[in-house]
Amino acid sequence: LKQASNLDLVTASKSINGALMLDARNSYLHFFNGFIYHLQARQGDGEKTDMAIEGYRQAVRLEPSNWIAQEFLGLALMEQKRYPQAQEAFAEVLLSQPDDLVVLGRMLAASYLAGDARSACAVADQIQAQPEARTVEFMRTAVSTLLTFCPPLPPAR
Protein backbone atom coordinates (compact mmCIF):
# COMPACT_ATOMS: atom_id res chain seq x y z
CA LEU A 1 0.00 0.00 0.00
CA LYS A 2 2.91 2.32 0.65
CA GLN A 3 4.04 1.82 -2.94
CA ALA A 4 0.57 2.71 -4.18
CA SER A 5 0.46 5.83 -2.00
CA ASN A 6 3.79 6.86 -3.56
CA LEU A 7 2.28 6.09 -6.99
CA ASP A 8 4.88 3.38 -7.62
CA LEU A 9 2.08 1.43 -9.24
CA VAL A 10 4.15 -1.18 -11.08
CA THR A 11 5.82 -2.29 -7.83
CA ALA A 12 2.52 -2.01 -5.94
CA SER A 13 0.82 -4.22 -8.52
CA LYS A 14 3.54 -6.85 -8.25
CA SER A 15 3.32 -6.78 -4.46
CA ILE A 16 -0.46 -7.06 -4.32
CA ASN A 17 -0.48 -9.86 -6.90
CA GLY A 18 2.11 -11.68 -4.78
CA ALA A 19 -0.12 -11.25 -1.72
CA LEU A 20 -3.07 -12.61 -3.70
CA MET A 21 -1.09 -15.76 -4.48
CA LEU A 22 -0.85 -16.31 -0.72
CA ASP A 23 -4.46 -15.40 0.07
CA ALA A 24 -6.64 -15.54 -3.05
CA ARG A 25 -9.88 -15.44 -1.02
CA ASN A 26 -9.18 -12.07 0.58
CA SER A 27 -11.76 -9.56 -0.64
CA TYR A 28 -9.71 -6.57 0.45
CA LEU A 29 -6.63 -7.70 -1.46
CA HIS A 30 -8.80 -7.98 -4.58
CA PHE A 31 -10.17 -4.50 -3.89
CA PHE A 32 -6.65 -3.04 -3.62
CA ASN A 33 -5.59 -4.94 -6.74
CA GLY A 34 -8.53 -3.38 -8.60
CA PHE A 35 -7.70 0.01 -7.12
CA ILE A 36 -4.09 -0.17 -8.30
CA TYR A 37 -5.26 -1.14 -11.80
CA HIS A 38 -7.74 1.73 -11.63
CA LEU A 39 -4.96 4.17 -10.76
CA GLN A 40 -2.88 2.83 -13.65
CA ALA A 41 -5.85 3.35 -15.97
CA ARG A 42 -6.26 6.91 -14.68
CA GLN A 43 -2.60 7.53 -15.49
CA GLY A 44 -3.21 6.63 -19.12
CA ASP A 45 -3.05 2.83 -19.35
CA GLY A 46 -6.66 2.40 -20.48
CA GLU A 47 -6.29 -1.36 -20.81
CA LYS A 48 -6.17 -1.58 -17.01
CA THR A 49 -9.76 -0.37 -16.56
CA ASP A 50 -11.23 -3.80 -17.33
CA MET A 51 -8.76 -5.37 -14.90
CA ALA A 52 -9.80 -2.85 -12.24
CA ILE A 53 -13.46 -3.69 -12.79
CA GLU A 54 -12.72 -7.40 -12.48
CA GLY A 55 -10.74 -6.80 -9.27
CA TYR A 56 -13.65 -4.90 -7.75
CA ARG A 57 -16.14 -7.55 -8.90
CA GLN A 58 -14.03 -10.32 -7.41
CA ALA A 59 -13.81 -8.42 -4.11
CA VAL A 60 -17.61 -8.17 -4.02
CA ARG A 61 -18.08 -11.82 -4.98
CA LEU A 62 -15.87 -12.87 -2.09
CA GLU A 63 -17.39 -10.41 0.39
CA PRO A 64 -20.80 -9.05 -0.69
CA SER A 65 -20.76 -6.56 2.21
CA ASN A 66 -17.61 -4.88 0.83
CA TRP A 67 -19.47 -1.72 -0.14
CA ILE A 68 -16.24 0.18 -0.78
CA ALA A 69 -15.34 -2.23 -3.60
CA GLN A 70 -18.91 -1.91 -4.89
CA GLU A 71 -18.66 1.89 -4.91
CA PHE A 72 -15.33 1.87 -6.76
CA LEU A 73 -16.83 -0.60 -9.23
CA GLY A 74 -19.53 1.98 -9.90
CA LEU A 75 -16.93 4.70 -10.40
CA ALA A 76 -14.95 2.58 -12.88
CA LEU A 77 -18.14 1.76 -14.78
CA MET A 78 -19.06 5.47 -14.88
CA GLU A 79 -15.65 6.23 -16.40
CA GLN A 80 -16.44 3.72 -19.14
CA LYS A 81 -19.86 5.31 -19.68
CA ARG A 82 -21.58 2.07 -18.62
CA TYR A 83 -24.20 4.02 -16.72
CA PRO A 84 -26.87 1.33 -16.15
CA GLN A 85 -24.25 -0.98 -14.66
CA ALA A 86 -22.91 1.88 -12.54
CA GLN A 87 -26.46 2.46 -11.30
CA GLU A 88 -26.62 -1.17 -10.18
CA ALA A 89 -23.32 -0.86 -8.33
CA PHE A 90 -24.35 2.34 -6.55
CA ALA A 91 -27.76 0.84 -5.70
CA GLU A 92 -25.96 -2.02 -3.97
CA VAL A 93 -23.91 0.46 -1.95
CA LEU A 94 -27.05 2.36 -0.97
CA LEU A 95 -28.53 -0.81 0.53
CA SER A 96 -25.92 -0.61 3.29
CA GLN A 97 -25.21 3.15 3.18
CA PRO A 98 -28.66 4.65 2.43
CA ASP A 99 -27.91 8.18 3.64
CA ASP A 100 -24.46 8.62 2.11
CA LEU A 101 -24.73 11.87 0.16
CA VAL A 102 -21.67 11.12 -1.96
CA VAL A 103 -23.10 7.79 -3.11
CA LEU A 104 -26.55 9.33 -3.58
CA GLY A 105 -24.93 12.00 -5.78
CA ARG A 106 -23.15 9.32 -7.81
CA MET A 107 -26.39 7.37 -8.16
CA LEU A 108 -28.15 10.55 -9.29
CA ALA A 109 -25.48 11.15 -11.94
CA ALA A 110 -25.48 7.53 -13.15
CA SER A 111 -29.28 7.51 -13.36
CA TYR A 112 -29.41 10.81 -15.21
CA LEU A 113 -26.68 9.75 -17.66
CA ALA A 114 -28.38 6.37 -18.18
CA GLY A 115 -31.52 8.25 -19.23
CA ASP A 116 -33.40 6.78 -16.27
CA ALA A 117 -35.50 9.77 -15.24
CA ARG A 118 -37.61 7.82 -12.76
CA SER A 119 -34.58 6.71 -10.73
CA ALA A 120 -32.90 10.12 -11.05
CA CYS A 121 -36.02 11.83 -9.68
CA ALA A 122 -36.37 9.31 -6.85
CA VAL A 123 -32.75 9.84 -5.84
CA ALA A 124 -33.14 13.61 -6.11
CA ASP A 125 -36.10 13.39 -3.73
CA GLN A 126 -34.03 11.28 -1.34
CA ILE A 127 -31.16 13.78 -1.47
CA GLN A 128 -33.51 16.71 -0.96
CA ALA A 129 -34.83 15.03 2.20
CA GLN A 130 -31.32 15.00 3.70
CA PRO A 131 -30.69 18.05 5.93
CA GLU A 132 -26.96 17.95 5.09
CA ALA A 133 -27.70 18.26 1.37
CA ARG A 134 -29.05 21.75 1.89
CA THR A 135 -25.60 22.94 2.92
CA VAL A 136 -23.82 21.60 -0.17
CA GLU A 137 -24.32 24.24 -2.88
CA PHE A 138 -23.62 21.99 -5.86
CA MET A 139 -25.91 19.25 -4.56
CA ARG A 140 -28.67 21.74 -3.77
CA THR A 141 -28.45 23.31 -7.24
CA ALA A 142 -28.25 19.98 -9.09
CA VAL A 143 -31.18 18.50 -7.22
CA SER A 144 -33.43 21.56 -7.53
CA THR A 145 -32.67 21.79 -11.26
CA LEU A 146 -33.47 18.13 -11.78
CA LEU A 147 -36.63 18.26 -9.68
CA THR A 148 -38.10 20.89 -12.00
CA PHE A 149 -38.34 18.09 -14.60
CA CYS A 150 -39.68 15.44 -12.20
CA PRO A 151 -43.37 14.74 -11.76
CA PRO A 152 -44.74 15.90 -8.41
CA LEU A 153 -44.87 13.38 -5.59
CA PRO A 154 -48.34 12.13 -4.66
CA PRO A 155 -49.68 13.74 -1.47
CA ALA A 156 -48.84 11.94 1.77
CA ARG A 157 -51.69 9.98 3.32
Disulfide bonds with the S-S distance in Angstrom:
Cys121-Cys150 1.87
